[in-house]
Each structure stands twice: as C-alpha cells, then as structure tokens.
Amino acid sequence: MLCVVALVALGPVLGLASWASAANYSPTPYQTGRVNSGTPNSTSVVRNAKTGAIVSYGDSAITYTAPSPALSELGKSLFLENCASCHGTQANGVPANGTSGAYPNLVGLGPATIDFWVESGRMPAADPRAVQANRRTPRLNQTQALAIAAWVNSLSPSYPDIPSPNLTSANVSEGAALFALNCAACHTIEGDGDALAYGTFAPSLRNIPAYQVVEAIRTGPANMPRFTGNLSDYQVADIVKYVTTEIQHPQNIGGFGLGGLGPVAEGFVGLLLGVGLLALVGFWVGERQ
C-alpha cells in the first residue's frame, strides 16, 4: 500500500468516524484519462451480455472485478447492522441524529475503497473517535465485505472495482525504484511505516495481501494520496511485487537484518558489539600480563 501499503490518502475514506475533521469531505468520481490506470479505460473490458454492465476490466498486470449484484441484499443488511449508525442508512454520511457531514459519505467511492476498509479490519471502527483507524483482525469475512461493497456501489456505480494483481511478469527492480519515489517518504524505505502529522501515521506494509496493496494505491486510504493517472497498472504491479517480496520477505544477503531498523541502528549495534568485543579482549590480554 503502498506510498503504500502506505499508505496515504485521506481522500476517499471509508467511514473513518475518527475523521470527523473531514466533515466537509465530498467524494469525487474515480477519474483518469490514462489507459490501464484502474478504470474501464483499459485493454480488456468484459460486460454482462444482458444488461451491458461492466463485469471486469484491466490488462495483463491487474484485473478489476465488480462484486456480484446478487450480494447487494446481503450487503444492505450487513451495512445497516454494522455501518449505518455512523454513515447513515443511505451510506451518505448522515447518521440517525441528522448530523450532516459528521461522517464520510461513501456513495460513489467505488467497491475497492469499501472493500479495503472492511477487509483490513479498520471498519467497522473499533473507536469512531480515534484519530486514525488501525489495521486489525476483520470483523467481517471477505464475502461479507464484498456484499457491503456491492450494495454501496449500487447506490451510485463507480470505480475502481476489486483488483486481482498478476505479478508473474512484474519487475522487482522497477518496483523498488517506484516505491522509493512514491511511497518511501511516508512508509520508509523498509516499509515499516512512520509517524505523520496530528497523531496520524503511515502504517507498516508487512503482512498485507497483494490485492490490498493495489486497493490502497488506487483509492488512497487515510492520509495517503490516491495514485491514479500517474501510475499505470503495470507500474502498480511492479510496486506490489516489490512490497510482497523484498519488503515482506527480505533476504538480508549482507547479514542480519536487525528488523530493518536502518543504518543508524545497525551502526550502533555494530559499534556496541565491536567495541565491546575489543574491550573484552583488551581486559583478557591485560589479565594475562
């Protein structure tokens, strides 16, 4: 995510009640004129033969699939049970007490945004007043998350849909360069995350599935910017491959990774052990004399 991811964007945020500060936030459609950047302006577009609705789109790097409309009724029930107390019964950010703008409006955000927040466990919020929602064990399973995404999207269809990255041909070296340019400033070059402003933070990119890294890049959750027209699907796949290999499974060819703490910490440990060892040798030699 990542950027991520990581992560980024408090642009289109899925129900972060903690975001009361974003009371005036109004979602904008996911638009980009660039080909293969997460919208149906892609190499491949598949439509329903009867309704003409877009079923999937994408290219050899990432395929985006719309959640099944058959899940909408289940999604509505789950939304009313788990989300409506903050986001309102119409997902428009107006709760039962009528406080307009108190919580983010989810209409028009697209399935990937809704799915990211629910499947990462950030929503339903553990503490609606928290400054930022933490990643945690999801309360709802994948099918339930997709069902909620399907119902919210039925209110005002938008994009991006749910991504499935194909990393077979992705380039780790290109991904590393793109990550350093677009993501490392917040997530650190090791992907461990870091503090931002006003009590917020860029989360760690460890143990995040590939499709959620794509969702984060394309939708911009929390403080993260939304990367649309500036990154193609092929570039996003390169970043995802770097995150899911080199960051999540570092090889540490040069020796102990020390948790990826960085050169300062590594130098301190080296100095401590090196000087300590020399001191012990010195004392031992002195004792022998």
Residue pairs with C-beta under 8 A, 6 or more apart in sequence:
1 7
1 8
1 183
1 187
1 205
1 208
1 212
1 213
1 215
1 216
1 217
1 221
1 224
1 243
2 8
2 183
2 187
2 205
2 208
2 213
2 216
2 217
2 224
2 239
2 240
2 243
3 179
3 182
3 183
3 186
3 187
3 216
3 217
3 224
3 227
3 239
4 183
4 186
4 187
4 202
4 203
4 205
4 213
4 216
4 217
4 224
4 243
5 183
5 187
5 191
5 203
5 205
5 208
5 213
5 216
5 217
5 224
5 243
6 183
6 186
6 187
6 193
6 202
6 203
6 205
6 216
6 224
7 186
7 187
7 193
7 202
7 203
7 205
7 216
7 221
7 222
7 223
7 224
8 186
8 202
8 216
8 220
8 221
8 222
8 223
8 224
8 225
8 226
9 219
9 220
9 221
9 222
9 223
9 224
9 225
9 226
10 16
10 19
10 22
10 220
10 221
10 222
10 223
10 224
11 219
11 220
11 224
11 225
11 226
12 27
12 28
12 30
12 104
12 109
12 110
12 113
12 219
12 220
12 221
12 226
13 19
13 22
13 25
13 104
13 113
13 117
13 221
13 222
14 104
14 106
14 109
14 113
14 114
14 116
14 117
14 118
14 122
14 123
14 221
15 83
15 86
15 87
15 103
15 104
15 106
15 117
15 123
15 124
15 125
16 22
16 104
16 117
16 122
16 123
16 125
16 132
16 133
16 222
17 86
17 103
17 125
17 128
17 129
17 130
18 125
18 127
18 128
18 129
18 130
18 131
18 132
18 133
19 25
19 103
19 104
20 102
20 103
20 129
22 104
23 101
23 102
24 101
25 101
25 104
25 105
26 105
27 104
27 105
27 106
27 107
27 108
27 109
28 108
29 108
29 158
29 159
30 38
30 39
30 110
30 158
30 159
30 160
30 218
30 219
30 226
30 228
31 39
31 228
32 38
32 39
32 41
32 228
32 229
33 41
33 229
34 41
34 228
34 229
34 232
35 41
35 42
35 43
35 232
36 42
36 43
36 58
36 59
36 61
36 232
36 233
36 234
37 228
37 229
37 231
37 232
37 233
38 62
38 64
38 159
38 160
38 163
38 218
38 228
38 233
38 236
39 57
39 159
39 160
39 228
40 54
40 57
40 159
42 57
42 58
42 59
42 64
42 233
43 58
43 59
43 60
44 56
44 57
44 58
44 59
44 63
45 54
45 56
45 57
46 54
46 55
46 56
46 57
47 53
47 54
47 55
48 54
48 55
53 66
53 69
54 66
54 161
55 65
55 66
56 63
56 64
56 65
56 66
56 161
57 63
57 64
57 161
58 64
58 163
58 233
59 233
59 234
60 166
60 169
61 165
61 166
61 169
61 170
61 232
61 233
61 234
61 236
61 237
62 163
62 164
62 165
62 166
62 214
62 233
62 236
62 237
63 163
63 164
63 166
64 112
64 159
64 160
64 161
64 162
64 163
64 164
65 161
65 162
65 164
66 111
66 150
66 153
66 161
66 162
67 111
67 115
67 146
67 147
67 149
67 150
67 153
67 161
67 162
68 146
68 150
69 150
69 154
71 143
71 146
71 147
71 150
71 151
72 147
72 150
72 151
72 154
73 151
74 144
74 147
74 151
75 144
75 146
75 147
75 148
75 149
75 150
75 151
75 152
76 151
78 140
78 144
78 147
78 148
78 151
79 87
79 91
79 148
79 151
79 152
80 89
82 124
82 139
82 140
82 148
83 91
83 123
83 124
83 148
84 91
84 95
84 96
85 95
85 96
86 95
86 102
86 103
86 125
86 128
87 93
87 95
87 103
87 104
87 105
87 106
88 94
88 95
88 96
88 103
89 96
90 107
90 155
91 105
91 106
91 107
91 152
91 155
92 105
92 106
92 107
93 100
93 101
93 102
93 103
93 104
93 105
93 106
94 100
94 101
94 102
95 102
95 103
103 128
106 113
106 114
106 152
107 152
107 155
107 156
108 155
108 156
108 158
109 152
109 158
109 219
110 153
110 158
110 159
110 160
110 161
110 219
111 146
111 149
111 150
111 152
111 153
111 160
111 161
111 162
112 149
112 159
112 160
112 161
112 162
112 163
112 214
112 215
112 218
112 219
113 215
113 219
113 221
114 145
114 148
114 149
114 152
114 153
115 145
115 146
115 149
115 162
115 215
116 212
116 215
116 216
116 219
116 221
117 123
117 133
117 221
118 124
118 138
118 140
118 144
118 145
118 148
118 149
119 138
119 140
119 142
119 145
119 212
120 135
120 138
120 208
120 212
121 135
121 136
121 137
121 138
121 139
122 133
122 134
122 135
122 136
122 221
123 133
124 139
124 140
125 133
126 133
126 134
126 136
131 198
131 199
131 200
132 199
132 200
132 201
132 222
132 223
133 222
134 203
135 203
138 145
140 148
146 162
149 162
160 215
160 218
160 219
162 211
162 215
163 211
163 214
163 215
163 218
164 211
165 210
165 211
165 213
165 214
165 236
165 237
165 240
166 237
167 210
167 237
167 240
167 241
167 244
169 237
170 234
170 237
170 238
170 240
170 241
171 238
171 241
172 238
172 241
172 242
172 245
172 246
174 235
174 238
175 237
175 238
175 239
175 240
175 241
175 242
175 243
176 242
176 246
178 231
178 235
178 238
178 239
178 242
179 189
179 191
179 239
179 242
179 243
179 247
180 189
182 227
182 231
182 239
183 239
186 193
186 194
186 196
186 202
186 223
186 224
187 193
187 194
187 202
187 203
187 204
187 205
188 194
188 202
188 262
190 247
190 260
190 261
190 262
191 204
191 205
191 206
191 243
191 247
191 248
191 260
192 204
192 205
192 206
192 260
193 201
193 202
193 203
193 204
193 205
194 201
194 202
195 201
196 202
196 223
200 222
200 223
202 223
202 224
205 213
205 243
205 247
205 248
206 247
206 248
207 248
208 243
208 248
210 240
210 243
210 244
213 239
213 240
213 243
213 244
214 236
214 240
215 221
216 224
217 227
217 231
217 236
217 239
217 240
218 226
218 227
218 228
218 236
219 226
220 226
220 227
227 236
231 239
250 257
250 260
258 265
258 266
258 269
